[in-house]
Amino acid sequence: MKKVFFGLIIFIASISILATSSQISSFRAFSSGNNITVEWKTNDETNIRQFELQRSSDHSLYTKIQTFNANSEPYDYKYIDENALFKSSQTDPKVQEGKVFSYRLKIIFNDGNSDYSDAITVTYSTNSIKRTWGMIKELFR
């Protein structure tokens, strides 16, 4: 009886993973020096109501940063995360270079159930010109 129950749980988990992977064809994030861009593409949104983009800076506690309504057909999504870096302004030299952020999608289905994508990580990096200019400005403060 335990083997049957355990096998059933593995079967349901496998279907859930396969369903998520067949709906999302790509999921990536990259640092552009001023912010972090998150993009994903879908294959099939027939049974999906919404996507909830979530971010974590400690790889365990995720918070919702944006919700997207599904388009009912394959679609390319893009979100520019300007708040991940917690800067006081665009010219703030004390940015969090080297900080690693994780992103994941919570997929909310029409029946109210939900599933999560695999998490992706991105390391924030500034370009060398911006970093040098920030250091020069800091010398004169």
Secondary structure as the mmCIF struct_conf table of DSSP 4:
data_model
#
loop_
_struct_conf.conf_type_id
_struct_conf.id
_struct_conf.beg_label_comp_id
_struct_conf.beg_label_asym_id
_struct_conf.beg_label_seq_id
_struct_conf.end_label_comp_id
_struct_conf.end_label_asym_id
_struct_conf.end_label_seq_id
HELX_RH_AL_P HELX_RH_AL_P1 LYS A 2 GLN A 23
STRN STRN1 ILE A 24 SER A 31
BEND BEND1 GLY A 33 ASN A 35
STRN STRN2 ILE A 36 THR A 42
BEND BEND2 ASN A 43 ASN A 43
TURN_TY1_P TURN_TY1_P1 THR A 46 ASN A 47
STRN STRN3 ILE A 48 SER A 56
BEND BEND3 SER A 57 SER A 60
STRN STRN4 THR A 63 ASN A 69
BEND BEND4 SER A 72 GLU A 73
STRN STRN5 ASP A 76 ASP A 81
BEND BEND5 GLU A 82 ASN A 83
TURN_TY1_P TURN_TY1_P2 ALA A 84 LEU A 85
BEND BEND6 SER A 88 SER A 89
TURN_TY1_P TURN_TY1_P3 GLN A 90 THR A 91
BEND BEND7 PRO A 93 PRO A 93
TURN_TY1_P TURN_TY1_P4 GLU A 97 GLY A 98
STRN STRN6 VAL A 100 PHE A 109
TURN_TY1_P TURN_TY1_P5 ASN A 110 ASP A 111
BEND BEND8 GLY A 112 GLY A 112
STRN STRN7 SER A 114 TYR A 116
HELX_LH_PP_P HELX_LH_PP_P1 SER A 117 ALA A 119
STRN STRN8 ILE A 120 THR A 123
HELX_RH_AL_P HELX_RH_AL_P2 SER A 128 LEU A 139
TURN_TY1_P TURN_TY1_P6 PHE A 140 PHE A 140
#
